[in-house]
Amino acid sequence: MVNSLGRLLADAVFPQRCALCGLRSDSPLPMCAGCRADLVRNAHACRRCAIPLPAPAPGARSSVAAGGTICGACLTHPPPFAQAIAPWIYDEHMAHIIQRWKYQSERWLTPLLSDLWHRGATHSHNIDLMVPAPMHWQRRWRRGYNQAELLARQLQRQRGSPVQAAVHPTLVRRNRATRPQSGMGAGERKANLRGAFTVLGPCDNLRIAIVDDVLTTGATAAAIAHELAAAGAAHIEVWCLARTPAPAG
């Protein structure tokens, strides 16, 4: 009761403003109902890599009921992780929020992004460990934090969270500062990440979720998952906020 009254007083004195439109959010989190409704769910996606897929035709059998659809790329070259969960499409709205959080030190957006992940993700959360995608120490020193670690810790501590797994931010080390991957194709990203990660402890029979912000080609997640599997992990998932659509054509 005291906490609820405190929140009401805080909202009255310092009302939350929506991170997208700037209007009052009328919620403890900085996003109004209208802007939430504008975010695009990744509702029809490959259950292995979360790439957005065309929506099924009306009357077609639900892909969820059928166990989920797997895209052609994953059928041909299965990734070294069991599934990727990325509940939102990386469109201009998600990009605006994530880039402010990631590059402009707006860490106060972390609870909002965690809430968006929880609201969008629907699965059992049956894992033992969350491993934030590691940054090279030089990049982390310049930025001051690893946004993937912020997200992983918030996913665990958020009120009512079903995620009970421990966060292990030092299990995987990034060995070298790779070139920025924006603008690279899938093959270039894979080559850029070769030998970039080392697992620093045993993972025997563990169920692990790699936590990151955005899944683009999946090259980073695949490189980390490959090393975790080699260290004995029994099951590996990738948890991200958003997934980029496939390039046109």
GROMACS elastic network, one bead per residue, 0.5 to 0.9 nm:
[ bonds ]
;  ai    aj funct       b0    kb
    1     4     6  0.51015   500
    1     5     6  0.61675   500
    1     6     6  0.85352   500
    2     5     6  0.51458   500
    2     6     6  0.60887   500
    2     7     6  0.86761   500
    3     7     6  0.62174   500
    3     8     6  0.86763   500
    4     7     6  0.51569   500
    4     8     6  0.62896   500
    4     9     6  0.87232   500
    5     8     6  0.50815   500
    5     9     6  0.62227   500
    5    10     6  0.85816   500
    6     9     6  0.51667   500
    6    10     6  0.61013   500
    6    11     6  0.85638   500
    7    10     6  0.50141   500
    7    11     6  0.60355   500
    7    12     6  0.85184   500
    7    28     6  0.78492   500
    8    11     6  0.51415   500
    8    12     6  0.62086   500
    8    13     6  0.87586   500
    9    12     6  0.50622   500
    9    13     6  0.62532   500
    9    14     6  0.83364   500
   10    13     6  0.51949   500
   10    14     6  0.55333   500
   10    15     6  0.70938   500
   11    14     6  0.51597   500
   11    16     6  0.66715   500
   11    26     6  0.81577   500
   11    27     6  0.82291   500
   11    28     6  0.74125   500
   12    15     6  0.57119   500
   15    24     6  0.65835   500
   15    25     6  0.77059   500
   15    26     6  0.75353   500
   15    27     6  0.85631   500
   15    28     6  0.84564   500
   16    19     6  0.89552   500
   16    23     6  0.84406   500
   16    24     6  0.58253   500
   16    25     6  0.56102   500
   16    26     6  0.69346   500
   16    27     6  0.69506   500
   16    28     6  0.66288   500
   16    29     6  0.66353   500
   16    30     6  0.54155   500
   16    31     6  0.80501   500
   17    20     6  0.86386   500
   17    21     6  0.81143   500
   17    22     6  0.52809   500
   17    23     6  0.53403   500
   17    25     6  0.51960   500
   17    26     6  0.81586   500
   17    27     6  0.89735   500
   17    29     6  0.82920   500
   17    30     6  0.53204   500
   17    31     6  0.69094   500
   17    32     6  0.78314   500
   18    21     6  0.56291   500
   18    23     6  0.54169   500
   18    24     6  0.59414   500
   18    25     6  0.50625   500
   18    26     6  0.88632   500
   18    29     6  0.79553   500
   18    32     6  0.54550   500
   18    35     6  0.79857   500
   19    22     6  0.58259   500
   19    23     6  0.83715   500
   19    25     6  0.87151   500
   19    30     6  0.55367   500
   19    31     6  0.57790   500
   19    32     6  0.84153   500
   19    96     6  0.88952   500
   19    97     6  0.70781   500
   19   109     6  0.82925   500
   20    23     6  0.83344   500
   20    30     6  0.84834   500
   20    31     6  0.69583   500
   20    32     6  0.84004   500
   20    35     6  0.68712   500
   20    93     6  0.72610   500
   20    96     6  0.77223   500
   20    97     6  0.73875   500
   21    24     6  0.87751   500
   21    31     6  0.82708   500
   21    32     6  0.81494   500
   21    35     6  0.73579   500
   22    25     6  0.81812   500
   22    30     6  0.87895   500
   22    31     6  0.85717   500
   22    32     6  0.88381   500
   23    31     6  0.86001   500
   23    32     6  0.73833   500
   24    27     6  0.83238   500
   24    30     6  0.81286   500
   24    31     6  0.81649   500
   24    32     6  0.68693   500
   25    28     6  0.77925   500
   25    29     6  0.71500   500
   25    30     6  0.58324   500
   25    31     6  0.52312   500
   25    33     6  0.71762   500
   26    29     6  0.82646   500
   26    30     6  0.85602   500
   26    31     6  0.83420   500
   26    32     6  0.66509   500
   26    33     6  0.83327   500
   27    30     6  0.71127   500
   27    31     6  0.74467   500
   27    32     6  0.72057   500
   27    33     6  0.86798   500
   28    31     6  0.87339   500
   29    32     6  0.82269   500
   29   109     6  0.85327   500
   29   111     6  0.74521   500
   29   112     6  0.58276   500
   29   115     6  0.86805   500
   30   109     6  0.76436   500
   30   112     6  0.67422   500
   31    34     6  0.82913   500
   31    35     6  0.64989   500
   31    36     6  0.65880   500
   31   112     6  0.76801   500
   32    35     6  0.55117   500
   32    36     6  0.62908   500
   32    37     6  0.87539   500
   33    36     6  0.50672   500
   33    37     6  0.62307   500
   33    38     6  0.88063   500
   34    37     6  0.51519   500
   34    38     6  0.65118   500
   35    39     6  0.66961   500
   35    93     6  0.85590   500
   36    39     6  0.54882   500
   36    40     6  0.88369   500
   36   116     6  0.89140   500
   37    40     6  0.78768   500
   38    93     6  0.80544   500
   39    88     6  0.73336   500
   39    89     6  0.77636   500
   39    91     6  0.80550   500
   39    93     6  0.67062   500
   39    94     6  0.72424   500
   40    43     6  0.84282   500
   40    87     6  0.88565   500
   40    88     6  0.58846   500
   40    89     6  0.55695   500
   40    90     6  0.81999   500
   40    91     6  0.76147   500
   40    93     6  0.88769   500
   40    94     6  0.87986   500
   41    44     6  0.85173   500
   41    87     6  0.59159   500
   41    89     6  0.58806   500
   41   120     6  0.72680   500
   41   242     6  0.88708   500
   42    45     6  0.63477   500
   42    50     6  0.78997   500
   42    51     6  0.83678   500
   42    52     6  0.62090   500
   42    53     6  0.87180   500
   42    86     6  0.70363   500
   42    87     6  0.51412   500
   42    89     6  0.52857   500
   42    90     6  0.89823   500
   42   120     6  0.85007   500
   42   242     6  0.78931   500
   42   243     6  0.75417   500
   43    52     6  0.76982   500
   43    53     6  0.86391   500
   43    55     6  0.81570   500
   43    87     6  0.72570   500
   43    88     6  0.79819   500
   43    89     6  0.89320   500
   44    47     6  0.89839   500
   44    50     6  0.84464   500
   44    51     6  0.84892   500
   44    52     6  0.58493   500
   44    53     6  0.53914   500
   44    54     6  0.66502   500
   44    55     6  0.57638   500
   44    56     6  0.79788   500
   44    63     6  0.81592   500
   44    68     6  0.89812   500
   44    69     6  0.84398   500
   45    48     6  0.85843   500
   45    49     6  0.79577   500
   45    51     6  0.52974   500
   45    54     6  0.80645   500
   45    55     6  0.87050   500
   45    68     6  0.81634   500
   45    69     6  0.71112   500
   45    70     6  0.80364   500
   45    71     6  0.82483   500
   46    49     6  0.56595   500
   46    51     6  0.54119   500
   46    52     6  0.66371   500
   46    53     6  0.67142   500
   46    68     6  0.70456   500
   46    69     6  0.53049   500
   46    71     6  0.54059   500
   46    74     6  0.83240   500
   46    83     6  0.86655   500
   46    84     6  0.84425   500
   47    50     6  0.55281   500
   47    51     6  0.82124   500
   47    67     6  0.85791   500
   47    68     6  0.57009   500
   47    69     6  0.59982   500
   47    70     6  0.57790   500
   47    71     6  0.81499   500
   47    82     6  0.85119   500
   47    83     6  0.57478   500
   47    84     6  0.65902   500
   47    85     6  0.78285   500
   48    51     6  0.83492   500
   48    68     6  0.89164   500
   48    69     6  0.84257   500
   48    70     6  0.62953   500
   48    71     6  0.79158   500
   48    74     6  0.67848   500
   48    78     6  0.79054   500
   48    79     6  0.74623   500
   48    81     6  0.74786   500
   48    82     6  0.60820   500
   48    84     6  0.55827   500
   48    85     6  0.85018   500
   48   237     6  0.89348   500
   49    70     6  0.81712   500
   49    71     6  0.80907   500
   49    74     6  0.72148   500
   49    78     6  0.89704   500
   49    79     6  0.75777   500
   49    81     6  0.84883   500
   49    82     6  0.86260   500
   49    83     6  0.61699   500
   49    84     6  0.50790   500
   49    85     6  0.79180   500
   49    86     6  0.88462   500
   49   215     6  0.86083   500
   49   217     6  0.88315   500
   49   218     6  0.73032   500
   49   238     6  0.85026   500
   50    53     6  0.85559   500
   50    70     6  0.88852   500
   50    71     6  0.89068   500
   50    83     6  0.76440   500
   50    84     6  0.54690   500
   50    85     6  0.62813   500
   50    86     6  0.62379   500
   50    87     6  0.84399   500
   50   215     6  0.83830   500
   50   243     6  0.68422   500
   51    71     6  0.77446   500
   51    84     6  0.89821   500
   51    86     6  0.87777   500
   51   215     6  0.87970   500
   51   216     6  0.87294   500
   51   217     6  0.89059   500
   51   243     6  0.66290   500
   51   244     6  0.73172   500
   51   245     6  0.63077   500
   51   246     6  0.68069   500
   52    55     6  0.88684   500
   52    89     6  0.78435   500
   52   243     6  0.76003   500
   52   244     6  0.79348   500
   52   245     6  0.57935   500
   52   246     6  0.72573   500
   53    56     6  0.87550   500
   53    69     6  0.87293   500
   53    71     6  0.78518   500
   53   245     6  0.85809   500
   53   246     6  0.88402   500
   54    57     6  0.88018   500
   55    58     6  0.88527   500
   56    59     6  0.81739   500
   56    60     6  0.61198   500
   56    61     6  0.78793   500
   56    62     6  0.74468   500
   56    63     6  0.78934   500
   57    60     6  0.54399   500
   57    61     6  0.86928   500
   58    61     6  0.87520   500
   59    62     6  0.85026   500
   60    63     6  0.86757   500
   61    64     6  0.86746   500
   61    65     6  0.74406   500
   61    66     6  0.74655   500
   62    65     6  0.52353   500
   62    66     6  0.63767   500
   62    67     6  0.88217   500
   62    68     6  0.83013   500
   63    67     6  0.62455   500
   63    69     6  0.57491   500
   64    67     6  0.51333   500
   64    69     6  0.77380   500
   65    68     6  0.71277   500
   66    69     6  0.77615   500
   70    73     6  0.83055   500
   70    74     6  0.64087   500
   70    75     6  0.66110   500
   71    74     6  0.54949   500
   71    75     6  0.63549   500
   71    76     6  0.88111   500
   72    75     6  0.50418   500
   72    76     6  0.61681   500
   72    77     6  0.84783   500
   73    76     6  0.51845   500
   73    77     6  0.58641   500
   73    78     6  0.73679   500
   74    77     6  0.50195   500
   74    79     6  0.64708   500
   75    78     6  0.57613   500
   78    81     6  0.81969   500
   78    82     6  0.88540   500
   79    82     6  0.75413   500
   79    83     6  0.86653   500
   79   218     6  0.85306   500
   79   222     6  0.63294   500
   79   225     6  0.86253   500
   79   226     6  0.87916   500
   80   221     6  0.87430   500
   80   222     6  0.58825   500
   80   223     6  0.83222   500
   80   225     6  0.58097   500
   80   226     6  0.57489   500
   80   229     6  0.76253   500
   80   236     6  0.77996   500
   81    84     6  0.75655   500
   81   221     6  0.82335   500
   81   222     6  0.69778   500
   81   225     6  0.60553   500
   81   226     6  0.80011   500
   81   229     6  0.85585   500
   81   235     6  0.72396   500
   81   237     6  0.55308   500
   81   238     6  0.71944   500
   82   235     6  0.66441   500
   82   236     6  0.57191   500
   82   237     6  0.56337   500
   82   238     6  0.82858   500
   83   236     6  0.74483   500
   83   237     6  0.51087   500
   83   238     6  0.64513   500
   83   239     6  0.87827   500
   84   215     6  0.87045   500
   84   237     6  0.56598   500
   84   239     6  0.59958   500
   84   240     6  0.76717   500
   85   121     6  0.67710   500
   85   122     6  0.86819   500
   85   123     6  0.88503   500
   85   237     6  0.76038   500
   85   238     6  0.60714   500
   85   240     6  0.61833   500
   85   241     6  0.80224   500
   85   242     6  0.85009   500
   85   243     6  0.88157   500
   86    89     6  0.78070   500
   86   117     6  0.78448   500
   86   120     6  0.81832   500
   86   121     6  0.73365   500
   86   214     6  0.78496   500
   86   215     6  0.74101   500
   86   238     6  0.81394   500
   86   239     6  0.61849   500
   86   241     6  0.52195   500
   86   243     6  0.56380   500
   87   116     6  0.83066   500
   87   117     6  0.64846   500
   87   118     6  0.88031   500
   87   119     6  0.84489   500
   87   121     6  0.54961   500
   87   122     6  0.85860   500
   87   239     6  0.89976   500
   87   240     6  0.76681   500
   87   241     6  0.62538   500
   87   242     6  0.59804   500
   87   243     6  0.76216   500
   88    91     6  0.85393   500
   88    94     6  0.79494   500
   88   116     6  0.84547   500
   88   117     6  0.80531   500
   88   120     6  0.70942   500
   88   121     6  0.89923   500
   88   240     6  0.88189   500
   88   241     6  0.62833   500
   88   243     6  0.63771   500
   88   244     6  0.89066   500
   89    94     6  0.74733   500
   89   241     6  0.84954   500
   89   242     6  0.51938   500
   89   243     6  0.51623   500
   89   244     6  0.60921   500
   89   245     6  0.70665   500
   90    93     6  0.76804   500
   90    94     6  0.54659   500
   90    95     6  0.60620   500
   90   214     6  0.74801   500
   90   215     6  0.88108   500
   90   241     6  0.84113   500
   90   242     6  0.51266   500
   90   243     6  0.53508   500
   90   245     6  0.73496   500
   91    94     6  0.54944   500
   91    95     6  0.59440   500
   91    96     6  0.85591   500
   91   242     6  0.86750   500
   91   243     6  0.88823   500
   91   244     6  0.75646   500
   91   245     6  0.86789   500
   92    96     6  0.60409   500
   92    97     6  0.88005   500
   93    96     6  0.52472   500
   93    97     6  0.66102   500
   93    98     6  0.87602   500
   94    97     6  0.52981   500
   94    98     6  0.60029   500
   94    99     6  0.83421   500
   94   241     6  0.87897   500
   94   242     6  0.75831   500
   95    98     6  0.52071   500
   95    99     6  0.57815   500
   95   100     6  0.83751   500
   96    99     6  0.54784   500
   96   100     6  0.63139   500
   96   101     6  0.87471   500
   97   100     6  0.53499   500
   97   101     6  0.62608   500
   97   102     6  0.85895   500
   97   109     6  0.78067   500
   97   113     6  0.84984   500
   98   101     6  0.50351   500
   98   102     6  0.58630   500
   98   103     6  0.82729   500
   98   109     6  0.85157   500
   98   113     6  0.82041   500
   98   213     6  0.76326   500
   98   214     6  0.86339   500
   98   241     6  0.89200   500
   99   103     6  0.55424   500
   99   104     6  0.71558   500
  100   103     6  0.55795   500
  100   105     6  0.69416   500
  100   106     6  0.59357   500
  100   107     6  0.86298   500
  100   109     6  0.84476   500
  101   104     6  0.59637   500
  101   105     6  0.57574   500
  101   107     6  0.55992   500
  101   108     6  0.77879   500
  101   109     6  0.60926   500
  101   110     6  0.73455   500
  101   147     6  0.77137   500
  102   105     6  0.62671   500
  102   106     6  0.72541   500
  102   107     6  0.78595   500
  102   143     6  0.85002   500
  102   146     6  0.84308   500
  102   147     6  0.61283   500
  102   213     6  0.87536   500
  103   106     6  0.78939   500
  103   143     6  0.74710   500
  104   107     6  0.84722   500
  104   143     6  0.88288   500
  105   108     6  0.85168   500
  105   143     6  0.76053   500
  105   144     6  0.82242   500
  105   145     6  0.85408   500
  106   109     6  0.60748   500
  106   110     6  0.82155   500
  107   110     6  0.55901   500
  107   111     6  0.87095   500
  107   147     6  0.81742   500
  107   150     6  0.81182   500
  108   111     6  0.69903   500
  108   112     6  0.81741   500
  109   112     6  0.53530   500
  109   113     6  0.63769   500
  109   114     6  0.87667   500
  110   113     6  0.51874   500
  110   114     6  0.61303   500
  110   115     6  0.85574   500
  110   147     6  0.84334   500
  110   150     6  0.68314   500
  110   151     6  0.62380   500
  110   154     6  0.70411   500
  111   114     6  0.50632   500
  111   115     6  0.60678   500
  111   116     6  0.86100   500
  111   151     6  0.80361   500
  111   154     6  0.64358   500
  111   155     6  0.83218   500
  111   158     6  0.75602   500
  112   115     6  0.50817   500
  112   116     6  0.62302   500
  112   117     6  0.87409   500
  113   116     6  0.50128   500
  113   117     6  0.62722   500
  113   118     6  0.86892   500
  113   151     6  0.75133   500
  113   154     6  0.89437   500
  113   241     6  0.73375   500
  114   117     6  0.51243   500
  114   118     6  0.62417   500
  114   119     6  0.86196   500
  114   151     6  0.62389   500
  114   152     6  0.82856   500
  114   154     6  0.61500   500
  114   155     6  0.55198   500
  114   158     6  0.76819   500
  114   241     6  0.81972   500
  115   118     6  0.51134   500
  115   119     6  0.60857   500
  115   120     6  0.85181   500
  115   154     6  0.88728   500
  115   155     6  0.78956   500
  115   158     6  0.78744   500
  116   119     6  0.51593   500
  116   120     6  0.60680   500
  116   121     6  0.84498   500
  116   241     6  0.76844   500
  117   120     6  0.51825   500
  117   121     6  0.57894   500
  117   155     6  0.81771   500
  117   239     6  0.88181   500
  117   240     6  0.78363   500
  117   241     6  0.57659   500
  117   242     6  0.86541   500
  118   121     6  0.54112   500
  118   122     6  0.78087   500
  118   155     6  0.76118   500
  118   161     6  0.76980   500
  118   162     6  0.88447   500
  119   122     6  0.78611   500
  120   241     6  0.88621   500
  122   125     6  0.85760   500
  123   126     6  0.83096   500
  124   127     6  0.85691   500
  124   162     6  0.83307   500
  124   163     6  0.88739   500
  125   162     6  0.69365   500
  125   163     6  0.58888   500
  125   164     6  0.81195   500
  125   165     6  0.83997   500
  126   163     6  0.80843   500
  126   164     6  0.86831   500
  126   165     6  0.82841   500
  126   207     6  0.76729   500
  127   130     6  0.77593   500
  127   163     6  0.82934   500
  127   164     6  0.82049   500
  127   165     6  0.61641   500
  127   206     6  0.77244   500
  127   208     6  0.57302   500
  127   209     6  0.68166   500
  127   235     6  0.83533   500
  127   236     6  0.86639   500
  127   237     6  0.87213   500
  128   164     6  0.79727   500
  128   166     6  0.67076   500
  128   206     6  0.61520   500
  128   207     6  0.51710   500
  128   208     6  0.59609   500
  128   209     6  0.81366   500
  129   164     6  0.87311   500
  129   166     6  0.50319   500
  129   167     6  0.59140   500
  129   168     6  0.67694   500
  129   206     6  0.74001   500
  129   207     6  0.65419   500
  129   209     6  0.63155   500
  129   210     6  0.86171   500
  130   152     6  0.66633   500
  130   153     6  0.87795   500
  130   165     6  0.62688   500
  130   166     6  0.60679   500
  130   168     6  0.61724   500
  130   169     6  0.80669   500
  130   207     6  0.88840   500
  130   208     6  0.58401   500
  130   210     6  0.59792   500
  130   211     6  0.65629   500
  131   134     6  0.82069   500
  131   148     6  0.86753   500
  131   149     6  0.79279   500
  131   152     6  0.77656   500
  131   166     6  0.87114   500
  131   167     6  0.60809   500
  131   168     6  0.53156   500
  131   169     6  0.57298   500
  131   170     6  0.80081   500
  131   171     6  0.70384   500
  131   172     6  0.75624   500
  131   208     6  0.69915   500
  131   209     6  0.60807   500
  131   211     6  0.59523   500
  131   212     6  0.89136   500
  132   146     6  0.81865   500
  132   147     6  0.84927   500
  132   148     6  0.50437   500
  132   149     6  0.50408   500
  132   150     6  0.85546   500
  132   151     6  0.82448   500
  132   152     6  0.65118   500
  132   167     6  0.76525   500
  132   168     6  0.73413   500
  132   169     6  0.56699   500
  132   170     6  0.85510   500
  132   171     6  0.89915   500
  132   172     6  0.84737   500
  132   209     6  0.82976   500
  132   210     6  0.57202   500
  132   212     6  0.61948   500
  133   146     6  0.84337   500
  133   148     6  0.60879   500
  133   149     6  0.76532   500
  133   169     6  0.80590   500
  133   172     6  0.78574   500
  133   173     6  0.89970   500
  133   174     6  0.87708   500
  133   210     6  0.62613   500
  133   211     6  0.58854   500
  133   212     6  0.56064   500
  133   213     6  0.88880   500
  133   220     6  0.81594   500
  133   221     6  0.76908   500
  133   224     6  0.77536   500
  134   137     6  0.88324   500
  134   140     6  0.89996   500
  134   146     6  0.74321   500
  134   148     6  0.78024   500
  134   149     6  0.83065   500
  134   169     6  0.72749   500
  134   170     6  0.78579   500
  134   171     6  0.89762   500
  134   172     6  0.65641   500
  134   173     6  0.61948   500
  134   174     6  0.58150   500
  134   197     6  0.84621   500
  134   212     6  0.89574   500
  135   138     6  0.81293   500
  135   139     6  0.64296   500
  135   140     6  0.59626   500
  135   146     6  0.67105   500
  135   173     6  0.78406   500
  135   174     6  0.59781   500
  135   177     6  0.81249   500
  136   139     6  0.54711   500
  136   140     6  0.62664   500
  136   141     6  0.86149   500
  136   173     6  0.77224   500
  136   174     6  0.51914   500
  136   175     6  0.68141   500
  136   176     6  0.61694   500
  136   177     6  0.55073   500
  136   178     6  0.83072   500
  137   140     6  0.50396   500
  137   141     6  0.59307   500
  137   142     6  0.85902   500
  137   174     6  0.79162   500
  137   175     6  0.89513   500
  137   176     6  0.86621   500
  137   177     6  0.82498   500
  138   141     6  0.50807   500
  138   142     6  0.63130   500
  138   143     6  0.87232   500
  138   177     6  0.75344   500
  139   142     6  0.51442   500
  139   143     6  0.61710   500
  139   144     6  0.82595   500
  139   145     6  0.89462   500
  139   146     6  0.89578   500
  139   177     6  0.76237   500
  140   143     6  0.50937   500
  140   144     6  0.54942   500
  140   145     6  0.55888   500
  140   146     6  0.61457   500
  141   144     6  0.51168   500
  141   145     6  0.73091   500
  142   145     6  0.84087   500
  143   146     6  0.76422   500
  145   148     6  0.88522   500
  145   149     6  0.80058   500
  145   150     6  0.78501   500
  146   149     6  0.54097   500
  146   150     6  0.65473   500
  146   151     6  0.89164   500
  147   151     6  0.62490   500
  147   152     6  0.86692   500
  147   212     6  0.78060   500
  147   213     6  0.74375   500
  148   151     6  0.51382   500
  148   152     6  0.61773   500
  148   153     6  0.87072   500
  148   211     6  0.59073   500
  148   213     6  0.61364   500
  148   240     6  0.88702   500
  149   152     6  0.50510   500
  149   153     6  0.61622   500
  149   154     6  0.84960   500
  149   167     6  0.79592   500
  149   168     6  0.87829   500
  149   169     6  0.65548   500
  149   211     6  0.76449   500
  149   212     6  0.81432   500
  150   153     6  0.54240   500
  150   154     6  0.62155   500
  150   155     6  0.86716   500
  151   154     6  0.51121   500
  151   155     6  0.60598   500
  151   156     6  0.87081   500
  151   211     6  0.76226   500
  151   212     6  0.78383   500
  151   213     6  0.79872   500
  152   155     6  0.51537   500
  152   156     6  0.65126   500
  152   157     6  0.89079   500
  152   167     6  0.66321   500
  152   211     6  0.63066   500
  152   212     6  0.83059   500
  153   156     6  0.52451   500
  153   157     6  0.62731   500
  153   158     6  0.85335   500
  153   166     6  0.85616   500
  153   167     6  0.65382   500
  154   157     6  0.51074   500
  154   158     6  0.56571   500
  155   158     6  0.57408   500
  155   161     6  0.68133   500
  155   162     6  0.87424   500
  155   163     6  0.66515   500
  155   164     6  0.89195   500
  156   159     6  0.86152   500
  156   161     6  0.63068   500
  156   162     6  0.77887   500
  156   163     6  0.53028   500
  156   164     6  0.59982   500
  156   165     6  0.70880   500
  156   166     6  0.77809   500
  156   167     6  0.81228   500
  157   160     6  0.83902   500
  157   161     6  0.68388   500
  157   163     6  0.83067   500
  157   164     6  0.85410   500
  158   161     6  0.53649   500
  158   163     6  0.89096   500
  160   163     6  0.88976   500
  161   164     6  0.76430   500
  163   166     6  0.88313   500
  165   208     6  0.88458   500
  168   171     6  0.57841   500
  168   172     6  0.85350   500
  169   172     6  0.72548   500
  169   173     6  0.88585   500
  170   173     6  0.64888   500
  170   199     6  0.87056   500
  170   200     6  0.75845   500
  171   198     6  0.84630   500
  171   199     6  0.57986   500
  171   200     6  0.53134   500
  171   201     6  0.61540   500
  171   202     6  0.87959   500
  172   197     6  0.65608   500
  172   198     6  0.56127   500
  172   200     6  0.59100   500
  172   201     6  0.81883   500
  172   224     6  0.77163   500
  172   227     6  0.85834   500
  172   228     6  0.82518   500
  173   196     6  0.83199   500
  173   197     6  0.55697   500
  173   198     6  0.52366   500
  173   199     6  0.63429   500
  173   200     6  0.70394   500
  174   177     6  0.75807   500
  174   196     6  0.57067   500
  174   198     6  0.66321   500
  175   178     6  0.89236   500
  175   195     6  0.76670   500
  175   196     6  0.51667   500
  175   197     6  0.55742   500
  175   198     6  0.68580   500
  176   195     6  0.86949   500
  176   196     6  0.59302   500
  176   197     6  0.81097   500
  177   180     6  0.88066   500
  177   196     6  0.81052   500
  178   181     6  0.81110   500
  178   192     6  0.63589   500
  178   193     6  0.68092   500
  178   196     6  0.74750   500
  179   192     6  0.69731   500
  179   193     6  0.89210   500
  180   183     6  0.84228   500
  180   184     6  0.84525   500
  181   184     6  0.53995   500
  181   185     6  0.83786   500
  181   188     6  0.82596   500
  181   189     6  0.61768   500
  181   192     6  0.80290   500
  182   185     6  0.86024   500
  182   189     6  0.89523   500
  184   187     6  0.79567   500
  184   188     6  0.56864   500
  184   189     6  0.59927   500
  185   188     6  0.52819   500
  185   189     6  0.61879   500
  185   190     6  0.87007   500
  185   217     6  0.80405   500
  186   189     6  0.51789   500
  186   190     6  0.62520   500
  186   191     6  0.87680   500
  186   217     6  0.59147   500
  186   218     6  0.83018   500
  186   219     6  0.69141   500
  187   190     6  0.51648   500
  187   191     6  0.63018   500
  187   192     6  0.85612   500
  187   219     6  0.86265   500
  188   191     6  0.51726   500
  188   192     6  0.59991   500
  188   193     6  0.86648   500
  189   193     6  0.62688   500
  189   194     6  0.87794   500
  189   217     6  0.80910   500
  189   219     6  0.60832   500
  189   220     6  0.78270   500
  190   193     6  0.52987   500
  190   194     6  0.63410   500
  190   219     6  0.55137   500
  190   220     6  0.76746   500
  190   222     6  0.87145   500
  190   223     6  0.77271   500
  191   194     6  0.52807   500
  191   195     6  0.89826   500
  192   195     6  0.86830   500
  192   196     6  0.80202   500
  193   196     6  0.50722   500
  193   197     6  0.78703   500
  193   219     6  0.75712   500
  193   220     6  0.68865   500
  193   223     6  0.68106   500
  194   197     6  0.80661   500
  194   223     6  0.73636   500
  195   198     6  0.77108   500
  195   223     6  0.82698   500
  196   223     6  0.79068   500
  196   224     6  0.86605   500
  197   223     6  0.72742   500
  197   224     6  0.63875   500
  197   227     6  0.72011   500
  198   224     6  0.81459   500
  198   227     6  0.66752   500
  198   228     6  0.86376   500
  199   202     6  0.78475   500
  199   203     6  0.87095   500
  199   224     6  0.84354   500
  199   227     6  0.63219   500
  199   228     6  0.65110   500
  199   230     6  0.89002   500
  199   231     6  0.70075   500
  200   231     6  0.89614   500
  201   231     6  0.76576   500
  202   228     6  0.87455   500
  202   231     6  0.57812   500
  202   232     6  0.68335   500
  202   233     6  0.82934   500
  203   206     6  0.55179   500
  203   207     6  0.85153   500
  203   208     6  0.86323   500
  203   228     6  0.68588   500
  203   229     6  0.79846   500
  203   230     6  0.87642   500
  203   231     6  0.54559   500
  203   234     6  0.80493   500
  204   229     6  0.89740   500
  204   231     6  0.68400   500
  204   233     6  0.53356   500
  204   234     6  0.69820   500
  205   232     6  0.60659   500
  205   233     6  0.51050   500
  205   235     6  0.76365   500
  206   232     6  0.75037   500
  206   234     6  0.53944   500
  206   235     6  0.67125   500
  206   236     6  0.84433   500
  207   233     6  0.63260   500
  207   234     6  0.57475   500
  207   236     6  0.59252   500
  207   237     6  0.80570   500
  208   228     6  0.84537   500
  208   233     6  0.70550   500
  208   234     6  0.80537   500
  208   235     6  0.62217   500
  208   237     6  0.63005   500
  208   238     6  0.84827   500
  209   235     6  0.84545   500
  209   236     6  0.57402   500
  209   238     6  0.53985   500
  209   239     6  0.63138   500
  210   221     6  0.71002   500
  210   224     6  0.79490   500
  210   225     6  0.77282   500
  210   236     6  0.73955   500
  210   237     6  0.61901   500
  210   239     6  0.59620   500
  210   240     6  0.83279   500
  211   221     6  0.88128   500
  211   237     6  0.86831   500
  211   238     6  0.60895   500
  211   240     6  0.59340   500
  211   241     6  0.88844   500
  212   215     6  0.74966   500
  212   221     6  0.83622   500
  212   238     6  0.77108   500
  212   239     6  0.63987   500
  212   240     6  0.50073   500
  212   241     6  0.73960   500
  213   239     6  0.81525   500
  213   240     6  0.50042   500
  213   241     6  0.53090   500
  213   242     6  0.68618   500
  214   239     6  0.89631   500
  214   240     6  0.54984   500
  214   241     6  0.58663   500
  214   242     6  0.50097   500
  214   243     6  0.57822   500
  214   244     6  0.74028   500
  215   218     6  0.56726   500
  215   219     6  0.87168   500
  215   220     6  0.85745   500
  215   221     6  0.79651   500
  215   238     6  0.87015   500
  215   239     6  0.87272   500
  215   240     6  0.63228   500
  215   241     6  0.80211   500
  215   242     6  0.63759   500
  215   244     6  0.64572   500
  216   219     6  0.78863   500
  216   220     6  0.89313   500
  216   242     6  0.87500   500
  216   243     6  0.61514   500
  216   244     6  0.52763   500
  216   245     6  0.79712   500
  216   246     6  0.85973   500
  217   220     6  0.80392   500
  217   221     6  0.88578   500
  217   244     6  0.81301   500
  217   246     6  0.86303   500
  218   221     6  0.52584   500
  218   222     6  0.59338   500
  218   223     6  0.85628   500
  219   222     6  0.50840   500
  219   223     6  0.61213   500
  219   224     6  0.86872   500
  220   223     6  0.51883   500
  220   224     6  0.63176   500
  220   225     6  0.85299   500
  221   224     6  0.52379   500
  221   225     6  0.59533   500
  221   226     6  0.84976   500
  221   238     6  0.68758   500
  222   226     6  0.59766   500
  222   227     6  0.87132   500
  223   226     6  0.52337   500
  223   227     6  0.66386   500
  223   228     6  0.88918   500
  224   227     6  0.53389   500
  224   228     6  0.62976   500
  224   229     6  0.86992   500
  225   229     6  0.60209   500
  225   230     6  0.84897   500
  225   233     6  0.88008   500
  225   236     6  0.66681   500
  225   237     6  0.83014   500
  225   238     6  0.86174   500
  226   229     6  0.52547   500
  226   230     6  0.62571   500
  226   231     6  0.87593   500
  227   230     6  0.50379   500
  227   231     6  0.62899   500
  227   232     6  0.89094   500
  228   231     6  0.50191   500
  228   232     6  0.65631   500
  228   233     6  0.56475   500
  228   234     6  0.89805   500
  228   236     6  0.79701   500
  229   232     6  0.51669   500
  229   234     6  0.70079   500
  229   235     6  0.79324   500
  229   236     6  0.77116   500
  230   233     6  0.72937   500
  233   236     6  0.69454   500
  240   243     6  0.74596   500
  244   247     6  0.85639   500
  245   248     6  0.85247   500
  246   249     6  0.83553   500
